Amino acid sequence: MRESSSNTNSRGAAVTAVKVLSDVVNNVVVLTEGRRLPALVVQGDRLHEWLRLAQAGDTESIELLAYEMQLSVAELDRVSELEGFPIHD
């Protein structure tokens, strides 16, 4: 688990403290300062690929999108539970 904290970035924008709970490739789970529940970080290239799959609309693309999202949600749920932040009742 890594922590990062700073007041502003190089452009002067406010930066919030972030605790990395899991750094699995394409499934990074973080907890940001002031938030009650962890979040999943989705890299821009992965997000664009998910959009492409959704827009393709064919069964194979939709099934792949659902599978990839299921893996991401499973990692978020696993880490959240492990860290004491259950997302589901």
C-alpha positions as CSV (number, residue, x, y, z in Angstrom):
1,M,0.0,0.0,0.0
2,R,1.5,3.3,-1.1
3,E,0.4,6.8,-0.1
4,S,0.9,10.0,-2.0
5,S,0.1,13.5,-0.8
6,S,0.7,17.0,-2.0
7,N,-1.0,20.4,-2.0
8,T,-0.7,21.3,-5.6
9,N,0.6,19.9,-8.8
10,S,3.0,21.6,-11.3
11,R,0.1,23.5,-12.8
12,G,-1.2,24.7,-9.4
13,A,-4.2,22.4,-9.3
14,A,-5.2,21.0,-5.9
15,V,-4.0,17.4,-5.4
16,T,-5.8,15.1,-2.9
17,A,-4.0,12.4,-0.9
18,V,-4.4,9.0,-2.5
19,K,-3.8,5.6,-0.9
20,V,-3.1,2.8,-3.4
21,L,-4.8,-0.4,-2.1
22,S,-4.0,-2.6,-5.1
23,D,-1.9,-1.9,-8.2
24,V,-2.9,-4.9,-10.3
25,V,-2.4,-3.9,-14.0
26,N,-5.6,-2.3,-15.4
27,N,-7.3,-2.7,-12.0
28,V,-5.7,-0.2,-9.7
29,V,-7.8,0.4,-6.6
30,V,-7.3,3.6,-4.6
31,L,-8.8,5.4,-1.6
32,T,-8.8,9.2,-2.0
33,E,-8.8,11.5,1.0
34,G,-12.3,12.4,2.1
35,R,-14.0,9.5,0.3
36,R,-15.8,6.7,2.2
37,L,-15.3,4.0,-0.4
38,P,-12.3,2.9,-2.7
39,A,-12.3,3.6,-6.4
40,L,-11.1,1.8,-9.5
41,V,-8.6,3.7,-11.7
42,V,-9.2,3.1,-15.3
43,Q,-6.4,4.1,-17.7
44,G,-7.4,6.2,-20.7
45,D,-6.4,3.5,-23.2
46,R,-8.5,0.9,-21.4
47,L,-11.5,3.2,-21.2
48,H,-11.3,4.0,-24.9
49,E,-11.1,0.2,-25.6
50,W,-14.2,-0.4,-23.5
51,L,-16.0,2.4,-25.4
52,R,-14.9,0.8,-28.7
53,L,-16.2,-2.6,-27.6
54,A,-19.5,-1.1,-26.5
55,Q,-20.0,0.8,-29.7
56,A,-19.1,-2.2,-31.9
57,G,-22.3,-3.7,-30.6
58,D,-21.7,-7.3,-31.8
59,T,-22.1,-10.2,-29.4
60,E,-18.4,-11.0,-29.2
61,S,-17.4,-7.4,-28.4
62,I,-20.2,-7.0,-25.8
63,E,-19.2,-10.3,-24.1
64,L,-15.5,-9.2,-24.0
65,L,-16.5,-5.8,-22.5
66,A,-18.6,-7.5,-19.9
67,Y,-15.8,-9.9,-19.1
68,E,-13.2,-7.2,-18.7
69,M,-15.5,-5.1,-16.6
70,Q,-16.4,-8.1,-14.4
71,L,-12.7,-8.6,-13.7
72,S,-12.3,-5.0,-12.7
73,V,-15.3,-5.0,-10.4
74,A,-14.2,-8.3,-8.9
75,E,-10.8,-6.7,-8.0
76,L,-12.5,-3.6,-6.6
77,D,-14.8,-5.8,-4.5
78,R,-12.0,-8.1,-3.3
79,V,-9.7,-5.2,-2.2
80,S,-12.6,-3.2,-0.7
81,E,-13.6,-6.2,1.4
82,L,-10.0,-7.0,2.4
83,E,-9.4,-3.4,3.5
84,G,-12.7,-3.2,5.4
85,F,-14.7,-1.2,2.9
86,P,-17.4,-3.6,1.8
87,I,-19.2,-2.0,-1.2
88,H,-22.2,-4.4,-1.0
89,D,-24.4,-5.1,1.9
